[in-house]
Amino acid sequence: MLKATPKAIHIYLESNPNPNSLKFVVNEILIPEGMSFDFPDPASAESAPLAQELFMYPFVDRVFYMSNFITVTKKEDVDWIEVQETIKRHIQTFLESGKLILDIKSPEGEQQEETETIKKIKTILDEYIRPAVEQDGGAITFHSIEGKKVKVKLQGSCSGCPSSTITLKAGIENLFKKMMPEEVEEVEALA
């Protein structure tokens, strides 16, 4: 088995609308384009060694991987100023060691037949919504459509964010109603 060559990792921090989440942006791609991995608890991080290590800190509540960043959500009773450097150093040391952050092929998800409506929904998500959500340290993925209700999964900093309901209803749902008025009446986030 080949071991990755150790390299210099640089990390900068970005805040986002969720005050309990912080985005740790790395100078290299960690996860292939279009993929994301959300670990809402230690049990879900079975195949994610870095997330497992981060969950050893009692203040870590959730870990999310995407592209070139890791979003960490902390417990509400801790201030970021007290723990952000600890998390940053841990991530940096782990990545510089050359260890793999993930030991699985792809995220699990339910499949629904790819109709024209689903293709349009996914295109709107990809082109209009996903870039803004990723900028805030999260991800949004299509889950399913039932009648005229689109169901999406919010991950990363979007999970538990106080602004996510407003963003979902005032932003995302309104955009779908304008762009697909015959097909979409409601957008719902799955827990």
C-alpha positions as CSV (number, residue, x, y, z in Angstrom):
1,M,0.0,0.0,0.0
2,L,1.3,3.4,-0.9
3,K,1.5,6.1,1.7
4,A,0.9,9.7,0.6
5,T,3.9,12.0,0.6
6,P,3.7,14.4,3.5
7,K,3.1,18.0,2.3
8,A,2.6,21.4,3.7
9,I,-1.0,22.0,4.5
10,H,-2.4,25.5,4.9
11,I,-5.8,26.1,6.5
12,Y,-7.8,29.3,6.8
13,L,-11.1,29.7,8.6
14,E,-14.3,31.0,7.3
15,S,-17.4,31.8,9.3
16,N,-20.9,31.1,8.0
17,P,-24.5,31.9,9.0
18,N,-24.5,29.1,11.5
19,P,-22.8,30.5,14.6
20,N,-21.9,27.0,15.8
21,S,-20.2,25.9,12.6
22,L,-16.8,27.0,11.2
23,K,-15.4,26.1,7.8
24,F,-11.7,25.0,7.7
25,V,-10.6,25.6,4.1
26,V,-7.5,23.6,3.0
27,N,-5.1,24.3,0.1
28,E,-5.9,21.1,-1.6
29,I,-8.9,19.1,-2.8
30,L,-10.0,16.6,-0.1
31,I,-13.1,15.1,-1.6
32,P,-13.8,14.6,-5.4
33,E,-16.1,17.1,-7.1
34,G,-19.8,16.7,-6.5
35,M,-19.3,14.5,-3.4
36,S,-19.9,15.4,0.2
37,F,-19.9,13.4,3.5
38,D,-21.8,14.4,6.6
39,F,-21.1,12.9,10.0
40,P,-23.8,14.0,12.5
41,D,-22.4,11.8,15.3
42,P,-19.4,9.6,16.1
43,A,-21.2,6.4,15.1
44,S,-21.6,7.8,11.5
45,A,-17.9,8.4,11.2
46,E,-16.9,4.8,11.2
47,S,-15.1,5.1,7.8
48,A,-13.8,8.6,8.4
49,P,-10.6,8.5,10.5
50,L,-10.2,12.3,10.8
51,A,-13.9,12.8,11.8
52,Q,-13.5,10.0,14.4
53,E,-10.5,11.9,15.9
54,L,-12.4,15.2,15.9
55,F,-15.3,13.6,17.7
56,M,-12.9,12.8,20.5
57,Y,-13.1,16.5,21.5
58,P,-16.2,16.8,23.7
59,F,-17.2,20.1,22.1
60,V,-17.4,18.7,18.5
61,D,-21.0,18.0,17.5
62,R,-20.8,17.4,13.8
63,V,-18.2,17.0,11.0
64,F,-18.7,17.6,7.3
65,Y,-16.3,17.0,4.3
66,M,-16.6,18.6,0.9
67,S,-14.3,19.7,-1.9
68,N,-11.4,21.5,-0.2
69,F,-13.0,22.1,3.2
70,I,-14.1,20.5,6.5
71,T,-16.9,22.1,8.4
72,V,-17.0,21.5,12.1
73,T,-20.0,22.2,14.2
74,K,-19.4,22.7,17.9
75,K,-21.7,22.4,20.9
76,E,-23.5,25.6,21.9
77,D,-21.9,26.0,25.3
78,V,-18.3,26.5,23.9
79,D,-17.0,29.7,22.1
80,W,-15.1,29.3,18.9
81,I,-12.3,31.5,20.2
82,E,-11.5,28.8,22.8
83,V,-11.3,25.8,20.4
84,Q,-10.7,26.9,16.8
85,E,-6.9,26.7,16.9
86,T,-7.1,23.3,18.5
87,I,-9.3,22.0,15.7
88,K,-7.2,23.7,13.0
89,R,-3.9,22.3,14.3
90,H,-5.5,18.8,14.6
91,I,-6.8,18.9,11.0
92,Q,-3.4,20.3,9.7
93,T,-1.4,17.6,11.6
94,F,-3.6,14.8,10.3
95,L,-3.5,16.0,6.7
96,E,0.2,16.6,6.7
97,S,0.8,13.0,8.0
98,G,-0.6,11.8,4.6
99,K,-3.4,9.7,6.3
100,L,-6.6,9.2,4.3
101,I,-9.6,11.2,5.7
102,L,-12.1,8.8,4.3
103,D,-12.2,5.1,3.7
104,I,-15.4,4.7,1.6
105,K,-16.3,4.9,-2.1
106,S,-19.4,7.2,-2.2
107,P,-22.1,8.5,0.0
108,E,-25.2,6.4,0.4
109,G,-28.5,7.8,-1.0
110,E,-31.8,6.8,-2.3
111,Q,-32.3,6.7,-6.0
112,Q,-35.4,7.9,-7.8
113,E,-36.1,7.5,-11.5
114,E,-34.4,10.4,-13.3
115,T,-37.5,12.1,-14.9
116,E,-37.4,15.4,-16.8
117,T,-38.7,17.1,-13.6
118,I,-35.9,15.6,-11.5
119,K,-33.3,16.7,-14.1
120,K,-34.6,20.3,-14.0
121,I,-34.6,20.3,-10.2
122,K,-31.0,19.0,-10.1
123,T,-29.9,21.6,-12.6
124,I,-31.4,24.4,-10.6
125,L,-29.8,23.1,-7.4
126,D,-26.4,22.8,-9.2
127,E,-26.4,26.1,-11.0
128,Y,-28.3,28.5,-8.6
129,I,-28.4,27.1,-5.1
130,R,-25.4,24.8,-4.4
131,P,-22.6,27.4,-5.0
132,A,-24.1,29.7,-2.3
133,V,-24.7,26.9,0.1
134,E,-21.1,25.6,-0.3
135,Q,-19.8,29.1,0.2
136,D,-21.4,28.9,3.7
137,G,-19.8,25.6,4.5
138,G,-22.7,23.3,3.7
139,A,-24.3,21.2,1.0
140,I,-27.7,20.7,-0.5
141,T,-28.6,17.5,-2.4
142,F,-31.8,16.4,-4.1
143,H,-33.5,13.6,-2.2
144,S,-36.9,13.0,-3.8
145,I,-40.1,14.6,-5.1
146,E,-43.5,13.6,-3.9
147,G,-46.3,15.2,-5.9
148,K,-45.3,18.9,-6.0
149,K,-43.1,18.7,-2.9
150,V,-39.3,18.6,-3.4
151,K,-37.3,17.0,-0.6
152,V,-33.7,18.0,-0.1
153,K,-30.9,17.1,2.3
154,L,-29.1,20.0,4.0
155,Q,-25.6,19.0,5.3
156,G,-22.6,20.6,7.0
157,S,-23.2,24.1,8.5
158,C,-26.7,24.1,7.1
159,S,-27.7,21.3,9.6
160,G,-29.2,23.0,12.6
161,C,-28.4,26.5,11.3
162,P,-30.9,29.1,12.7
163,S,-31.1,30.7,9.2
164,S,-31.7,27.5,7.3
165,T,-35.5,27.5,7.5
166,I,-35.6,31.1,6.2
167,T,-33.2,30.3,3.4
168,L,-35.1,27.2,2.5
169,K,-38.5,28.9,2.4
170,A,-37.7,32.4,1.4
171,G,-34.9,31.6,-1.0
172,I,-34.9,28.1,-2.3
173,E,-38.6,27.4,-2.4
174,N,-39.4,30.8,-4.0
175,L,-36.7,30.1,-6.7
176,F,-38.3,26.7,-7.5
177,K,-41.8,28.2,-7.6
178,K,-40.6,30.9,-10.1
179,M,-38.6,28.5,-12.3
180,M,-40.9,25.5,-12.1
181,P,-44.3,26.8,-11.2
182,E,-46.2,23.8,-12.7
183,E,-44.0,21.2,-11.0
184,V,-43.0,22.6,-7.5
185,E,-45.2,24.1,-4.8
186,E,-43.1,23.3,-1.7
187,V,-39.5,22.5,-0.7
188,E,-38.8,20.5,2.5
189,A,-35.5,19.7,4.2
190,L,-35.1,16.2,5.6
191,A,-33.5,15.8,9.0
